[in-house]
Amino acid sequence: MKVAVVLFNLGGPDSLRAVRPFLKNLFSDPAIIRGPAWLRWIVAELISRVRERLAVANYAFMGGASPLTAETKAQANALAAELGTRRSTDEVRVFSAMRYWRPLTEAAAAEVAAFAPDEVVLLPLYPQYSTTTTASSLAAWEKAYAGGGRQHAVCCYFDAPGLIEAHVALIRQAWEAAGAPKLVRLLFSAHGLPQAISDAGDPYRWQVEQTCAAVAARLGAGWDWRVCYQSRVGPTKWIGPETLAEIAAAGAEGLGVVVDPIAFVSEHVETLVELDRDYAAAAKRAGAQPYIRVPALGTHPRFIDALADLVEAALGAAEAVRPGGASCPAEATACALAERRRAA
C-alpha cells in the first residue's frame, strides 16, 4: 500500500527578500483577517509594509531565514523513518505543506498526486486545533489537491500521551540543566488568539489549557504553573493573560521562570526571538531570574512516536476527520468535528 502523510505547518521566509511576501500571504488568509477579499488585500498590503522592517530585523537576527522549514523537514524525515519501521510492507512518504511560504500547499498537493497514494493522512503540526491554523490548512489542501487516495485528517492531538511526555521530558531536562532551582514558576506560553475568534467557538484556548493541565499532572506535585499567551498583533483584545505580564508578576514575587512554548512544536521567530531575546530581557528587568527556556519539541523521540501513532490510528479509522485525543466541549462550536456534523 502507498501511504502519503502530509505535515501541515505555517512556513517561514527562506530569505530576507521573502519576508514581505510571506507576511502578505499570512495576512491575506481569510482565517486570519475576516472580511471581503478586497479588504483583506488592503489590510495585508498595509500590514506587510508596516511590519516588514521589524520582521526583517528579526529574521536577520536568526541568520537571515526562518528555521521552520528545516525543522519541519527534519520532523518529516524522523516520522518517515519511524513509519518505515512500523509499516515495512508499505511504501510511506512524508510531505510538508506550508500555508504561507515554500513549500506551499499547492506544490505539496502536486507532489502527493504524482506519488499516486492509496491512503493520504493529513497531519497538522498544530497539536491544538484552531480555525486560524488547522482549519485554514485543511481548506487550502481541499482546494489544491486533485489526486487520488482515501483521505484521513487528524484535527487535533492536544492530549496525546507522546506529546505530553515529550513536554515533560524537555521541561525536566531544561530545569535540571539550570541547577533545579526551587523558586521558579513554570509558564506555559502559547501563541495568542483574538478574543473574538475564541468567543466564536474556536476550541484553541480550551485545548491549550488541557495540554498544560496534562503536562503539569505528569510533572507531579510541587510545580507552580500558569498558562499564558504571547505574540499579540494589533489593537484588538486577545486572549490572556499575556506571557510578559506573567513574567513581571513572577519577578514581583521573587520568582524565576521556566518558559515552555506549549503550542509550538518547532523553533521559529516566536521562540528564538520573542522568547529567547525579548522576553529574556524583560525577565531580567523584572527580576524574574533565572529565566529558563524549554526547547520546542522538534524531533524528540516521544513526539515523533506520537505523530506515528496518530498516522496509524487515522489509517485504521472510518471517519474522514477525527481527533487524536479527547473531544471538545459542546461550546466549542467551531471545532472540525462540530462543523462536519452541521454540514452533514
C-alpha positions in Angstrom: 0.0 0.0 0.0 1.2 3.5 -0.8 0.7 5.9 2.1 1.2 9.7 1.9 1.5 11.6 5.1 1.2 15.4 4.8 2.5 17.6 7.6 0.8 21.0 7.7 2.7 24.0 9.1 2.7 27.8 8.7 6.1 28.0 6.9 8.5 30.9 7.2 10.6 33.1 4.9 13.6 31.4 3.4 15.5 34.7 2.8 15.1 38.3 3.9 13.6 39.1 0.5 10.9 36.6 1.2 9.8 38.3 4.4 7.3 40.8 2.9 5.6 38.3 0.6 5.4 35.9 3.5 3.7 38.5 5.6 1.3 39.4 2.7 0.3 35.7 2.3 -0.3 35.4 6.1 -2.5 38.4 6.4 -4.4 37.6 3.2 -5.7 34.4 4.7 -9.5 34.8 5.4 -8.9 32.7 8.5 -6.6 35.4 9.9 -8.3 38.6 8.6 -12.0 38.2 8.4 -13.9 40.2 5.7 -14.3 40.5 2.0 -11.3 39.8 -0.4 -10.8 43.4 -1.3 -10.5 44.4 2.3 -8.1 41.6 3.1 -5.9 42.6 0.2 -5.7 46.2 1.5 -5.0 45.1 5.1 -2.4 42.5 4.0 -0.6 45.1 1.9 -0.7 47.7 4.7 0.5 45.3 7.4 3.2 43.7 5.3 4.6 47.2 4.6 4.4 48.4 8.2 5.8 45.2 9.7 8.5 44.5 7.1 11.3 46.4 8.7 10.9 44.8 12.1 10.3 41.4 10.7 13.4 41.6 8.5 15.5 42.6 11.5 14.1 39.6 13.5 14.9 37.1 10.7 18.3 38.7 10.3 18.9 38.0 14.0 18.2 34.4 13.3 20.6 34.2 10.4 18.5 35.6 7.5 15.7 33.0 7.3 13.2 31.1 9.4 14.4 27.7 10.7 10.8 26.4 10.5 11.2 24.8 7.0 14.4 22.9 8.0 12.8 21.8 11.3 9.7 20.5 9.6 11.8 18.6 7.1 13.7 17.0 10.0 10.4 16.1 11.6 9.2 14.6 8.3 12.4 12.6 7.9 12.1 11.3 11.5 8.5 10.4 11.1 9.2 8.7 7.8 11.9 6.6 9.4 9.5 5.6 12.3 6.7 4.7 9.9 9.1 2.8 7.7 9.9 0.6 10.6 6.3 0.1 11.7 4.9 -0.4 8.2 7.7 -2.1 6.5 5.4 -3.7 3.9 4.0 -0.3 2.8 5.6 2.5 0.8 5.3 5.5 3.1 6.3 9.1 2.1 6.0 12.1 4.3 5.4 15.5 2.7 5.4 19.1 4.0 2.7 21.6 3.1 3.3 25.1 4.3 0.5 27.6 4.5 2.3 30.9 3.8 5.7 30.1 2.2 7.5 27.4 0.3 6.9 24.5 0.0 3.3 25.9 -0.3 0.2 23.7 -0.1 -0.3 23.7 -3.9 3.3 22.3 -4.5 2.8 19.7 -1.9 -0.5 18.7 -3.3 1.1 18.2 -6.7 3.8 16.1 -5.3 1.4 13.9 -3.4 -0.8 13.5 -6.5 2.3 12.4 -8.5 3.0 9.8 -5.8 -0.5 8.3 -6.5 -1.1 7.1 -2.9 -3.8 4.7 -1.8 -4.1 6.5 1.5 -3.5 10.1 2.5 -3.1 11.2 6.1 -3.3 15.0 6.8 -1.5 15.7 10.0 -1.2 19.3 11.3 1.9 20.3 13.3 -0.5 22.3 15.4 -1.4 20.0 18.3 -4.3 22.3 19.3 -7.0 23.0 16.7 -7.9 26.5 15.7 -9.8 27.9 12.8 -6.8 30.1 12.2 -4.3 27.2 11.7 -5.6 23.7 11.2 -8.9 24.7 9.6 -7.0 27.1 7.2 -4.5 24.4 6.2 -7.3 21.8 5.6 -9.2 24.3 3.5 -6.1 25.1 1.4 -5.5 21.4 0.9 -9.0 20.6 -0.1 -8.8 23.4 -2.7 -5.4 22.3 -4.0 -5.4 18.5 -4.0 -6.7 16.8 -7.2 -5.1 13.4 -6.7 -6.4 10.1 -5.6 -6.3 8.1 -2.4 -8.6 7.8 0.6 -8.1 10.8 2.8 -7.9 10.9 6.6 -7.4 14.1 8.6 -6.3 14.5 12.2 -7.8 17.6 13.6 -6.0 17.8 16.9 -4.0 15.8 19.4 -3.7 18.2 22.4 -3.6 15.4 24.9 -1.7 12.7 23.0 0.4 10.7 25.5 3.6 11.1 23.5 3.1 14.9 23.1 2.6 15.2 26.9 5.6 13.0 27.7 7.9 14.9 25.3 7.0 18.2 27.0 7.6 16.7 30.5 11.0 15.3 29.5 12.1 18.6 28.0 10.9 20.7 30.9 12.7 18.5 33.4 15.9 18.5 31.3 16.0 22.3 31.0 15.2 22.8 34.7 17.8 20.3 35.8 20.4 21.7 33.5 19.9 25.1 35.2 20.6 23.5 38.6 17.0 22.6 39.5 16.2 25.9 41.2 13.3 25.8 43.6 12.0 29.4 43.4 10.6 29.3 39.9 7.3 29.4 38.2 6.5 27.3 35.1 4.9 29.4 32.4 3.2 27.5 29.6 3.4 30.1 26.8 1.2 29.6 23.7 0.6 31.7 20.7 -2.3 34.1 21.4 -5.6 34.4 19.6 -8.0 37.3 19.2 -10.7 37.2 21.8 -13.5 37.5 19.2 -12.3 34.3 17.5 -12.2 32.4 20.8 -15.6 33.7 21.7 -17.0 32.5 18.4 -16.4 28.9 19.5 -12.8 28.3 18.5 -11.5 25.4 20.7 -7.9 26.5 20.8 -7.8 28.1 24.2 -9.6 25.1 25.8 -7.3 22.7 24.1 -4.2 24.6 25.2 -5.4 24.5 28.8 -6.0 20.8 28.6 -2.4 20.3 27.3 -1.0 22.3 30.1 -3.0 20.5 32.8 -1.9 17.2 31.4 1.8 18.2 31.4 1.5 19.6 34.9 -0.1 16.4 36.2 2.7 14.3 34.7 5.3 16.6 36.2 3.9 15.8 39.6 3.2 17.9 42.7 5.3 20.9 43.7 5.3 22.8 40.4 3.8 26.3 40.5 2.5 26.8 36.9 0.4 29.2 34.8 -1.0 29.3 31.3 -0.2 32.4 29.3 -0.2 33.7 25.7 2.3 35.6 23.5 2.7 37.2 20.1 -0.2 39.6 20.2 -0.7 41.6 17.0 -2.8 44.7 16.5 -5.0 46.8 18.8 -7.9 44.3 19.3 -8.3 42.3 22.5 -6.6 38.9 22.6 -6.9 36.0 25.0 -4.8 36.2 28.1 -3.1 36.5 30.4 -0.1 37.7 28.4 3.2 36.0 28.9 5.0 39.3 29.5 2.6 40.1 32.3 3.1 36.7 33.9 6.9 37.1 33.8 6.6 40.5 35.5 4.3 39.0 38.1 6.8 36.2 38.9 9.6 38.8 39.2 7.5 40.8 41.7 7.1 37.7 43.8 10.8 37.0 43.7 10.5 34.0 41.4 12.4 33.0 38.3 10.5 31.4 35.4 10.7 28.2 33.3 9.1 29.0 30.0 7.7 26.1 27.9 6.4 27.0 24.4 3.5 24.7 24.9 1.8 25.2 21.5 5.0 25.4 19.3 6.4 22.1 18.1 9.3 23.8 16.2 11.7 26.7 16.8 10.9 29.8 14.9 10.7 33.6 15.3 8.3 33.4 18.3 10.7 31.2 20.2 14.2 32.2 19.0 13.5 36.0 19.0 10.4 36.7 21.1 11.2 34.3 24.0 14.9 34.0 23.8 15.8 37.7 23.2 12.8 39.9 24.0 11.2 38.1 26.9 14.5 37.1 28.4 15.4 40.8 28.5 12.1 41.6 30.1 12.6 38.9 32.7 16.0 40.4 33.6 14.4 43.9 34.0 11.6 42.4 36.1 14.0 40.4 38.3 12.4 37.1 37.2 15.7 35.1 37.5 16.7 32.6 36.5 15.0 32.7 33.1 14.9 29.1 31.7 13.5 28.5 28.3 12.4 24.9 27.4 13.2 23.9 23.8 10.4 23.2 21.3 9.6 19.6 20.7 11.4 19.3 17.4 12.3 15.7 16.7 12.1 14.5 20.3 11.5 10.7 20.1 8.3 10.7 22.1 6.8 13.4 19.9 7.7 11.5 16.7 6.2 8.4 18.3 3.1 10.4 19.0 2.9 11.5 15.3 3.4 7.9 14.1 0.6 6.8 16.5 -1.7 9.4 15.0 -1.0 8.3 11.5 -1.7 4.6 12.3 -4.9 5.5 14.2 -6.1 7.6 11.3 -5.4 4.9 8.8 -7.4 2.4 10.9 -10.4 4.8 11.4 -13.6 5.0 9.3 -14.0 8.8 9.9 -12.6 11.2 7.4 -11.8 13.7 10.2 -11.0 12.6 13.7 -9.4 13.9 16.9 -6.2 12.4 18.1 -7.5 12.6 21.7 -10.5 13.7 23.7 -13.4 15.5 22.1 -14.1 19.2 22.6 -16.8 20.5 24.9 -20.2 21.5 23.4 -19.4 25.2 23.5 -16.5 24.6 21.0 -18.8 25.1 18.1 -16.0 25.9 15.6 -14.1 22.7 16.1 -13.6 20.5 13.0 -16.0 17.7 14.1 -18.8 20.1 15.1 -18.6 21.8 11.7 -18.6 18.5 9.9 -21.7 17.3 11.8 -23.5 20.5 10.9 -22.6 20.1 7.2 -23.9 16.5 7.3 
